[in-house]
Structures are given as C-alpha cells and as structure tokens.
C-alpha cells in the first residue's frame, strides 16, 4: 500500500461550507473535556467516564503517538470558515486504526451534543472513508453498540452494511453501565461507498 505520510488534516465538504478534521493539540484539551461531559458519549463509545484534564491530555498524546507510528489516528472535527456551528471550538472526533498488511481499517466517531442531527457525522465519516479508500484500503469496518440507532443510520448512509451482531461481549471501557454488551459489526467495501460530498 501507499507509504505516503498520514495527513494532519482532512478538509471535508459539509453543505455549503466545510469541516476540518485535524490532529488535536494540547490547546484542545479544554474543549475536548467539556464535550465529553455529555453522558451519551461514554455511553456509546470507549471514551472513559469520568472525563477530566488527565483523560483529555491522554487523548491528545495517544492520537499524536498513533499518527507518528502510522497505526491510526484520531482527528478532531472542527467547523470550517463560515460554518453555522462556528461558535463551537470542536464538533466531535473521528479516526481509525490501520492494518496495512491486510489492507483493512476500522473507524469510529463521536459528535458534540450541540452538533448532532446536522449531518456532521455523515460528512466527517464520508471524508475519512474517502481518504482511506483512495489510499488503497480494501475493507473498512465499524462496531456499534446495539441500541445506538443514530450511529447505525450514519454508517448505512455512506454504504456500510450490517454484517452481524456479536452477543454478550465484555463491556470493557465502554461506559454503558453493564458488564456485557451486544455489538453490531458493519463493513464497507470500495464499490459500496456512497460519498456524501456527491449528494
């Protein structure tokens, strides 16, 4: 696969404006911590709870480390120039893990409570998947906790297909308040991608 350096940002079309998905910096810690006080983020993702400055710093350092060793990265989703949500410093986060030898990647995302139901997740996910497919990945997958219907719809809107449900997994770092969880697995192949930037 292509050995080009990973980008530090992706500019993604979003309606009449853009989203900028970029690597986090230490200056973003306060905004990340504030966003992650929303209980729905740790409920449906692996974001820890409680979430404070230590966790925010860990997120930034972990993201930069993974980007440096090409294992993956986490990007903050921020509003582009003239975006109607420009008052928010961040709109969420998206990222992926890479299996370069197997030409496979996994993706995930979370969205700020005040930026939901406005197409932010779909646009950011679409931009991330477009970049991964252009790079040469042959399969992209995503895991979603059963009950997170909004995330399921977002994945399906860009072409992901539900491939199965893994039952009674150890909850691990997911903040669902349960010892065991059921989890959907979605997969996307290159010919199935529906690019949000094209309609």
WODA-V718766 format. One record per pair of residues at least 12 apart in sequence whose C-alpha atoms are under 6 Angstrom apart, sorted by the first residue. I is the first residue (numbers start at 1). J is the second residue. Records with the same first field share a line. If there is no record, write none. Layout:
I: J + J
This chain:
8: 22 + 23
9: 21 + 22
12: 127
13: 197
14: 123
17: 83
18: 80
19: 78 + 79 + 80
20: 77 + 78 + 80
21: 75 + 76 + 77
22: 75 + 76
23: 75
24: 60 + 76
29: 56
33: 52 + 56
35: 112
42: 175
43: 175 + 176
45: 174
46: 173 + 174
71: 97 + 98
72: 96 + 97 + 98
73: 95 + 96
74: 94 + 95
75: 93 + 94 + 95
76: 92 + 93
77: 90 + 91 + 92 + 93
78: 90 + 91
91: 111 + 112 + 115
92: 110 + 111 + 112
93: 109 + 110
94: 108 + 109
95: 107 + 108
103: 137 + 138
104: 137 + 138 + 139 + 140
105: 140
106: 140 + 141 + 142
107: 142
122: 154
126: 195 + 196
139: 188 + 189
140: 187 + 188
141: 186 + 187
142: 185 + 186
143: 184 + 185
144: 183 + 184
145: 183
146: 182 + 183
158: 193 + 194
159: 192 + 193 + 194
160: 186 + 187 + 188
161: 186 + 187
162: 186
163: 185 + 186
164: 184 + 185
165: 183 + 184
166: 182 + 183
167: 182
168: 180 + 181 + 182
169: 181
